[in-house]
Amino acid sequence: MAAVTREQLHAIIDDLTEGHLEDAREALSRISEQVDRRALDQQLLAAGVLVSVPPPITDEFRREFRELTRLDIPDEPVSQTIIEDRRARG
């Protein structure tokens, strides 16, 4: 990537539409979160809290997850079944 001066960068930003500016803000926020997460993951690995770090969730995974068929379970909610089962085991 070619070097850009602050002045050139300011000019580029000034030329952005509000929509593109918001897209840029969101992208920078995601990058910042990813950097913070990576640093935290490395600290947790070094401390022995984590044995490994799962790979990041991809857009393809998110799309496939949204397309999953939801199951409708009749009667009571699954959470209620779990609570009753735990009470029975006492």
Residue pairs with C-beta under 8 A, 6 or more apart in sequence:
4 12
13 21
13 24
16 24
34 56
41 50
41 53
44 50
45 51
45 52
45 53
